[in-house]
Amino acid sequence: MSGDGYSYESDALRMTASRLRSGVLTLDQAIERDVQAADAGISSEFVAEAMSRTHHAAAAMAQYLEETAEKVDETTGAYDEIENTHAGRLELEQQRMDEE
């Protein structure tokens, strides 16, 4: 959509939100199962710590992606509202000009 001085593609915004949510799903699937502790000999403690940190990082990233997708959804709605309002104002102005 376009108007005076701004433009956006609502489908592109929706696709962005969809891709972010796809990333959330992928991360959720990756961390949903408990991972068995690895037997890495003397390094087992370090491997377990690294796996724990990776799990927490994936969970945090999934949350961040979902929050970002929600913001994109809000933006899409805001742009749609602006476009509708802008179109309404242009129509009203045109009607007023036609009446003069």
C-alpha positions as a Markdown table, in Angstrom:
| # | Residue | x | y | z |
|---|---|---|---|---|
| 1 | Met | 0.0 | 0.0 | 0.0 |
| 2 | Ser | 1.2 | 3.5 | -0.5 |
| 3 | Gly | 0.1 | 7.1 | 0.2 |
| 4 | Asp | 1.6 | 10.4 | 0.6 |
| 5 | Gly | 5.1 | 9.9 | 1.9 |
| 6 | Tyr | 4.9 | 6.3 | 3.2 |
| 7 | Ser | 4.4 | 2.8 | 1.9 |
| 8 | Tyr | 4.3 | -0.7 | 3.2 |
| 9 | Glu | 3.5 | -4.2 | 2.1 |
| 10 | Ser | 1.0 | -5.9 | 4.5 |
| 11 | Asp | 1.8 | -9.3 | 3.0 |
| 12 | Ala | 5.5 | -8.8 | 3.7 |
| 13 | Leu | 4.8 | -7.9 | 7.3 |
| 14 | Arg | 2.5 | -10.9 | 7.7 |
| 15 | Met | 5.2 | -13.1 | 6.1 |
| 16 | Thr | 7.8 | -11.7 | 8.5 |
| 17 | Ala | 5.6 | -12.6 | 11.5 |
| 18 | Ser | 5.0 | -16.1 | 10.1 |
| 19 | Arg | 8.7 | -16.7 | 9.6 |
| 20 | Leu | 9.5 | -15.5 | 13.1 |
| 21 | Arg | 6.8 | -17.9 | 14.5 |
| 22 | Ser | 8.3 | -20.7 | 12.4 |
| 23 | Gly | 11.6 | -20.1 | 14.1 |
| 24 | Val | 9.8 | -20.2 | 17.5 |
| 25 | Leu | 8.4 | -23.6 | 16.5 |
| 26 | Thr | 11.8 | -24.9 | 15.4 |
| 27 | Leu | 13.5 | -23.8 | 18.6 |
| 28 | Asp | 10.6 | -25.2 | 20.8 |
| 29 | Gln | 10.9 | -28.6 | 19.0 |
| 30 | Ala | 14.7 | -28.6 | 19.5 |
| 31 | Ile | 14.5 | -28.1 | 23.2 |
| 32 | Glu | 11.2 | -29.9 | 24.1 |
| 33 | Arg | 13.0 | -33.2 | 24.9 |
| 34 | Asp | 15.2 | -33.7 | 27.8 |
| 35 | Val | 18.7 | -34.5 | 26.7 |
| 36 | Gln | 20.6 | -37.2 | 28.4 |
| 37 | Ala | 23.8 | -36.2 | 30.1 |
| 38 | Ala | 26.8 | -37.0 | 27.9 |
| 39 | Asp | 29.5 | -39.3 | 29.2 |
| 40 | Ala | 32.5 | -37.2 | 28.2 |
| 41 | Gly | 34.8 | -38.5 | 30.9 |
| 42 | Ile | 36.5 | -35.7 | 32.8 |
| 43 | Ser | 34.8 | -33.1 | 30.6 |
| 44 | Ser | 31.2 | -34.3 | 31.4 |
| 45 | Glu | 30.6 | -31.4 | 33.8 |
| 46 | Phe | 31.6 | -28.9 | 31.1 |
| 47 | Val | 29.6 | -30.6 | 28.4 |
| 48 | Ala | 26.5 | -30.6 | 30.7 |
| 49 | Glu | 27.0 | -26.9 | 31.4 |
| 50 | Ala | 27.3 | -26.1 | 27.7 |
| 51 | Met | 24.2 | -28.0 | 26.9 |
| 52 | Ser | 22.3 | -26.3 | 29.7 |
| 53 | Arg | 23.4 | -22.8 | 28.4 |
| 54 | Thr | 22.4 | -23.8 | 24.9 |
| 55 | His | 19.0 | -24.9 | 26.1 |
| 56 | His | 18.4 | -21.6 | 28.0 |
| 57 | Ala | 19.6 | -19.6 | 25.1 |
| 58 | Ala | 17.2 | -21.3 | 22.7 |
| 59 | Ala | 14.3 | -20.8 | 25.1 |
| 60 | Ala | 15.2 | -17.1 | 25.4 |
| 61 | Met | 15.5 | -16.7 | 21.6 |
| 62 | Ala | 12.2 | -18.4 | 21.1 |
| 63 | Gln | 10.6 | -15.9 | 23.5 |
| 64 | Tyr | 12.2 | -13.0 | 21.8 |
| 65 | Leu | 11.1 | -14.2 | 18.3 |
| 66 | Glu | 7.5 | -14.6 | 19.6 |
| 67 | Glu | 7.5 | -11.1 | 21.1 |
| 68 | Thr | 8.9 | -9.7 | 17.9 |
| 69 | Ala | 6.3 | -11.4 | 15.8 |
| 70 | Glu | 3.6 | -9.9 | 18.1 |
| 71 | Lys | 5.1 | -6.5 | 17.5 |
| 72 | Val | 5.0 | -7.0 | 13.7 |
| 73 | Asp | 1.4 | -8.0 | 14.0 |
| 74 | Glu | 0.6 | -4.8 | 15.9 |
| 75 | Thr | 2.5 | -2.8 | 13.3 |
| 76 | Thr | 0.5 | -4.4 | 10.5 |
| 77 | Gly | -2.7 | -3.5 | 12.2 |
| 78 | Ala | -1.5 | 0.1 | 12.8 |
| 79 | Tyr | -0.5 | 0.5 | 9.1 |
| 80 | Asp | -3.9 | -0.9 | 8.0 |
| 81 | Glu | -5.6 | 1.6 | 10.3 |
| 82 | Ile | -3.5 | 4.5 | 9.0 |
| 83 | Glu | -4.2 | 3.5 | 5.4 |
| 84 | Asn | -7.9 | 3.3 | 6.1 |
| 85 | Thr | -7.9 | 6.6 | 7.9 |
| 86 | His | -5.8 | 8.2 | 5.2 |
| 87 | Ala | -8.0 | 6.9 | 2.4 |
| 88 | Gly | -11.1 | 8.1 | 4.3 |
| 89 | Arg | -9.7 | 11.6 | 4.7 |
| 90 | Leu | -8.7 | 11.8 | 1.0 |
| 91 | Glu | -12.3 | 10.7 | 0.1 |
| 92 | Leu | -13.8 | 13.3 | 2.4 |
| 93 | Glu | -11.5 | 16.1 | 1.0 |
| 94 | Gln | -12.5 | 15.0 | -2.6 |
| 95 | Gln | -16.2 | 15.2 | -1.7 |
| 96 | Arg | -15.7 | 18.7 | -0.2 |
| 97 | Met | -13.9 | 19.8 | -3.3 |
| 98 | Asp | -16.6 | 18.4 | -5.6 |
| 99 | Glu | -19.2 | 20.3 | -3.6 |
| 100 | Glu | -17.5 | 23.7 | -4.1 |
